[in-house]
Amino acid sequence: MVSKIFEILAGIKKTSHITKAAQLESIDKIVSEVKNGLVNPVEAYIMLDYLKKVTDEAQKEIKEDTLAYIQKEGENQAFNVQLTLVSKKDFNYEEDKQYADDNKKMTLYKDALKARSEFLKKLVAQNLEAGRDAPISYTTSISIVPKPMSNT
């Protein structure tokens, strides 16, 4: 029952303080529900991925409104958490000739490394397909990538 995840997350509504301990407790509860077989792990993974994407995008969308509110109202606290505004400078390093020259060289090296890695990937695949040992060692990892089955 994936609804159990929402019950766990809804627990934050009952508190006026968001703490690291509360965060860890929510994580532990969700993981425990999955590990104890009370929540289908596939459903949980898909739902958590969905929640992450939705909340990340919503947070990006309200960033400007939040900045404007803090600057206008001076209020930057909720749930015992304070939002701190940190400014940073973005430098135009390319305006410096030495930097531009070094960056050009670095790009050439990165392109050469990328081409070499693609060559080696093909070489390993060809050797494995032919039943021969790979010329370099490798490891295999598995990623989980949610993919909607329809656009509706």
Secondary structure, DSSP 8 states (H G I E B T S, - for coil): -THHHHHHHHGGGG-S---HHHHHHHHHHHHHHHHTTSS-HHHHHHHHHHHHHHHHHHHHHHHHHHHHHHHHH---EETTEE----------GGGSHHHHHHHHHHHHHHHHHHHHHHHHHHHHHHHHHTT---SS------------S---
